């Protein structure tokens, strides 16, 4: 059994730490931290192969 931290959660932690560095305070800073946390989760999930971000962004395609 592996005890390593998944890349998804490492991405979330890194993004939240970056958010703390950029927070000016108040509700705007809270929303900024949530957005960066979500982006970090998506990057980590893409790196682990759990999620195909490009597939989600491209949609169904044409035709």
KACORLIN-V754179 format. One record per helix or strand of 2 or more residues. SS is the DSSP state (~ for helix, > for strand). FROM is the first residue (numbers start at 1). TO is the last residue. If there is no record, write none. Layout:
BEGIN
ss | from | to
SS | FROM | TO
SS | FROM | TO
END
This chain:
BEGIN
ss | from | to
~ | 7 | 22
~ | 26 | 48
~ | 53 | 58
END
